[in-house]
Amino acid sequence: MKAGFIPDAVFEVNEPIVISETIDGETVIINLVKGSYYSLKHSGAAVWSGIQQSAPMADIAHMIRSMFEVGEANVESEIGGLIDQFLEEDLVRPAAAAVPSSASVPAVGAALAPFSPPRLQKFTDMEAMLLLDPVHDVDDEGWPHLPGKGGRADV
C-alpha cells in the first residue's frame, strides 16, 4: 500500500508488534514479528515523533519545516516516501481518526538544523535472535505465561 503525502492522513505505530525508543536523537524501532530493527535519525526521527503524537501529515511537514533548514527540499514528498516505507515494513498503520495535533515545534529563535532527507535504515542481523526470544511471546500476565497455554513456560 502506497500512501504518498496526504495532508489529512494520520498514521499510528503498529502496536503491539512494533516498539520504539529514542535515545540521543536516534530512534530505534523493532518489529517483533519480523525480527527486524530500524534506525531513524534527524528528520526521520522527527517524523516518527509526529506519528507517535497522532499528527496529520500536514502538521508533521510543518514541524519539519520549523526544525530544519529545508531550502528547496520537497518535504512533503520526503515524508510521503518515508511513510510508504513504514507501511511496507508494517511499522505503522492508518489511524482510525485524527486527534488534535500536539506535534511539538521548537521554540521561536531556536537554530535550525540542516535538513537531510529522512532515511530508514533496516537491520536484519539479529532476526533469528529476536524471533527466538520467548519474552515477547506472552499474554497479558507477562513472562512466563505463554498465550493460550494456560500455564507457565518451561524455564
Number of C-alpha atoms within 10 A of each C-alpha: 7 12 14 17 20 14 14 11 18 24 25 20 21 17 13 10 16 18 15 18 10 15 8 6 14 15 20 17 21 20 22 19 15 16 20 19 21 18 18 21 21 20 25 24 20 23 25 25 17 25 21 15 21 24 26 24 24 17 21 28 24 14 20 25 18 19 23 16 15 17 10 6 13 11 22 19 15 20 24 19 19 22 26 18 18 19 18 13 14 16 22 23 16 14 16 10 12 16 12 10 13 12 20 16 14 13 9 8 6 9 12 14 13 12 17 16 18 19 18 18 12 14 13 12 11 12 16 12 10 20 17 12 11 13 13 16 16 17 14 8 9 12 15 16 18 19 16 8 10 9 10 12 13 6 4
